[in-house]
C-alpha cells in the first residue's frame, strides 16, 4: 500500500529524464521519482516510476498564490 504524497515540483535532468519531487505526508520526507526516462539516458538507476537517491537542487518548489 502506498503513502500519500504532495507534489513539490518537476525538473528535467541533463540526460533528458523528467523527475518529480514529492513530500510524503506521513513522514514529511522528500522523495524524487523518475516520471519519464530520457530517450538518450544511459543511467541504469533512472527507471520510470522509481525513486532516485540523487539530491536534486534545481527542482523548483511550487507554491499557491492568493489573489485578492
N, C-alpha and C positions, 0 to 999 in steps of 0.2 A: 504494500500500500504506500502511495506517495504522500508527500507532505505539501502543505500549502505554501506557495511562494508568491512574491511580489516582483514584478519586472522593474528593474532599475535602469536598464539601457542596453544598447547594442553597439557593436563596433565591428569593423572589417579588419582582419589581420593582414599583414603583408603577403601571406600565402594565398589570400582570397577567401579564407574561411570567415563566416559570419558567426560571431559569438554574442550570446545574450548573458547579461549579468542579472542574477536574481537574488533575493533575500528570502531565506527560509523563515517563515513567520514564527514557528515554534522555537527555534534556536537562535534567531537573529543573526545567522551566519550567511555570508555572501557565497554564492555558488556560480561558476561560469560554465555554461553549456555551449557546445558547438551546435548552432542551429542549422547551418548549411556548410558543407565541405567545399572548399575552393576547387575549381577544375584542375589547377596545376599544383595543388598541395601534395607534397611528398611526405608529410609528417604523419607517421602511423598513429600517434596519440590523438590526432584530430579526427574523431569519428562522429558522425551526425548523431545528435540526441544523447551524447555522452558528456560527462564533465571533463574539464581540463584543469590541471593544477597550476597553470601559468598565472602569475599575478598580472592583471591587465589594468594598467593605469589610464589608458586613453578612453575608457568607456564613460561616456557622459551619463550622469545621473539625471533621470527625468524628474521634473517637479511640477506639481499642479500650480496653475496660476489662478488667482482670484480676480475676477473682473467686477467692476462696480456697476 
